Amino acid sequence: MIALTDNTALIIIDVQDGLDEPRLGTRNNPDAEGNIVRLLAGWRAQGRPIYYVQHMSTEPNSPLRPDLPGNAIKRIVAPHGAEPVIQKSVNSAFIGTDLEQRLRAAGIQTVVLVGLVTDHCVSTTARMAGNLGFTTFVVDDATATFERSGPDGTTYPAEIVHAVELASLHGEFATVVKTDQLLAVAHAAD
């Protein structure tokens, strides 16, 4: 069951220009950013809290390094006004940041996670949010990932990586939902 309060936070993870680089491979869910825009509109209209997470990579070949244009948050989902941007340098939005303290200080007990990429920063943040006691939702069609190569050289399509990661999270660390489900519940809560 999906239950949202006026204090349910939307957390947008690593929706940055550098993740459009072709060298990253084939990505699933080209509609992820569009669904994030829809969720942002709903959250803003209802005055619910929104937090952005921006990856500040320390890896020499990463397109998300702070000194590169790929580090920028995509314009389509850019923060408005005083919406906070929390910068991180590891997979979890809770490690080396004040995200947990901000959420607790605001009385937030439920978080909705969207962004890039499903099997790295979204998953790591969801696992930690669940372990920290937050009621956690991950939005299937507002997240996306890339194809991956296994240690034996097998290439796994992005759709499979995405689906397996969400299956791993669902029921253990988070509840996996769709954008339309979440917006319907959010609208009904008004």
Secondary structure, DSSP 8 states (H G I E B T S, - for coil): -----TT-EEEEE--BGGGG-GGG--BS-TTHHHHHHHHHHHHHHHT--EEEEEE----TT-TT-TTSGGGSB-GGG---TT--EEEESSS-TTTTSSHHHHHHHTT--EEEEEEE-IIIIIHHHHHHHHHTT-EEEEEEEEEE-B-EE-TTS-EE-HHHHHHHHHHHHBTTTBEEE-HHHHHHHHHHT-
